[in-house]
């Protein structure tokens, strides 16, 4: 269902990366991010 919805919106995740943005449920937990979405974990950039 997610793939179908993305295709309807003009995104084909089998051909290109899809844009994502943080939402309220992504802020749960104990990972600290700065105002630019950067974390203190190497290789993890939560934007």
C-alpha positions in Angstrom: 0.0 0.0 0.0 2.8 2.4 0.7 4.4 1.8 -2.7 1.1 2.4 -4.4 0.6 5.7 -2.5 4.1 6.8 -3.4 3.5 6.1 -7.1 0.2 8.0 -6.9 2.2 11.0 -5.6 4.8 10.7 -8.3 7.6 8.9 -6.4 8.9 5.5 -7.5 11.1 4.2 -4.7 12.5 1.5 -7.0 14.0 4.2 -9.2 14.9 7.0 -6.9 15.2 8.0 -3.2 12.1 9.4 -1.7 12.0 12.6 0.4 11.3 12.1 4.1 10.9 14.6 6.9 10.8 14.2 10.7 7.4 14.0 12.3 6.2 14.0 15.9 6.5 10.3 16.3 10.2 10.4 15.2 11.0 12.4 18.3 10.3 9.6 20.8 13.2 8.0 22.5 16.6 9.2 23.7 18.5 10.2 20.6 19.6 13.8 20.8 19.5 15.9 17.6 20.4 19.5 17.0 18.3 22.1 15.2 19.7 20.8 11.9 18.8 17.2 12.6 22.4 16.1 13.2 23.1 13.4 15.8 26.2 12.6 17.7 26.3 9.1 16.1 28.8 8.7 13.3 27.0 8.1 10.0 23.6 9.0 11.3 22.0 12.2 10.1 18.4 12.4 11.0 17.0 15.0 8.6 
